[in-house]
Amino acid sequence: MVDKDQDQQAAFGRIVDRLLKKLPGADPMLRGDQARVNVSGVPHVPHASHADKPASPRARFAVWGRVGLGLILGVVVNLWPYGRDCGLGLVFYLVAVGAVFIGGVWGAVSAWDRRMGVAHIVALLLIAWGAALAAERILPRVGYAAVAAGWRCS
């Protein structure tokens, strides 16, 4: 039984060796591990990021300007002077909240691209703040909250 298994393995080994020799660029002697592949010939592909060099002061100022604009809007939207319970006031309020969210995304992307960690964290908090403000007004109107509210004024 052992001889039969060894004969089968030897036969399969010869078949595999014969098939490997047919491959383009195959080692004609089938030396196995002795033939090494040179991986240093793989070209370096640069990515489209600014991480190779530190951000210039102008770029840092631009990122903080984006994040600051979003932050100012996120604070000021809490002082909304008009009605925001229904109708057009609600629509305009949700547009302002959408601007807070988009400002956060804009700041987060630019901060991530320039590798500015603190600005990125502030922008992520701004995104969460915009999502929370939107959820406060939208969820009662789609039936998720315990207290139902309408989109239109009655």
N, C-alpha and C positions, 0 to 999 in steps of 0.2 A: 504494500500500500504506500509506503514511504517512497519507494523507488518510482512508483507511478506518478506521485505528486511532484517529485523532483524532475522527472522527465517532462511533465506538463509545464512546469515553471521554466525549464530550459528552453522548451519550444516557444513559449510565449516571449521569453527574453530575446530569442533570435528574431521573432517576428517584429518585436518592438525596435530592435537594433536596425533591421532592414528598413522599417518605415522612417526611423529617424535619419538614416543616411540619405533618404530621398528629399528631406527638407532642404530648402535653399539656405545656404550658409551654415549647414550642419558640419560638425567636426567629423572628418572622414575616419578618424581613429576611435571616435566615441570614448574620449578620455574622461568624460563626466566632469567632476569638480575641478579638474586641472585647467580646463578652458574657462577663463574668467572674462566677464563682460566689462568693458570699460565704460563706467557710468559718468566719468568726468566730461564726456563729449556732449552731455545734455545741455542745450543752451539755456541760459537764464532768461526767463520771460518777465519783463518788468510789469508791474500792475499800475493801474491809473490811480495812484494815491500820492498824497503829499507827505507821507511818513518818512521818506528818505532824508528830508531835511527839516529842521525845526521851523515852526511857523514864524513868519516875520511879524514884527509888531503891528504892521498894518492888517495882516490877516487875523491876528488875535483880537484887534480892536473890532474888526468886522464881525467876527463870531460873537463877541460879547455884545456888540450892538444888536445883532439879531435876537440873541437870547434876552437882552434887556428890553427890547421892544415887546416881545411876547410877554415878559414878566410884568411890564407896566400895564399892558392890556389885560392880563389876568387879574391884576389887583383892581384896576379901574372898573372892570365889568361887574364887580360886586357892588359898585355904587350906581348901578343902572337906575336912572331917574324916572323911567317910564314904566307903565304896567307890563308885566311879563307873564301874566297868568293865562291869557288867551289872545286870539286874534293877531293883528299885525304887530303888536308889541312883542308877543311871543316869537314871531318869525324873526323880527329884527334882533331880539336877544339871542336867539339860536344862531343867527349869522355871526354875531359878535363872539359867541362861545366857540363857534367853528373857527373863527380867526385866531382865538387863543390856542386851540388845538393845532392848527396849521402852523402858527408861529413857533410852537414847541417842536413840531416835527422839523421845521426849517432850521431851527437852532441846533437840534440834536444831530441832524445830518451834517451840518457844517462843522460842529464841534467834533464829531466822530472823524470826519475827514481830516481835520487838523490835529487830531490826537490831543484834545483839550478836555481832560477828564472832568474837572469841576463844572465847566460850562455844559458838558454833556449831561451830567447828573441834574443840574438845574433845569435843563430843557426837558429831560424825562419827567421831572416833577411837574413841569408846566403842562406836558401832555396829559398826565394823570389828572391834574386840576381841571383842564378843559373837558376831559371825559366825565369827570364827576359832576361838573356843572351841567353838562348836556344830559346826563342820566337823571339828574334831579328833575328836569323839566319833561323829558321824553318818556321815562318809564311809567309815570301815572297815566299817560295818554295812550299807551299801548296795552294797558291792562295788566301790567306786571306788579305795580304797587298796590297796597291795600286801599288807598284812597284813589278813586278814579277821578280823572279830570278830562276836560274836552279841549279840542284844538280851537274851536270857535267860541266866541262869547255868546251867551244866550240872551 
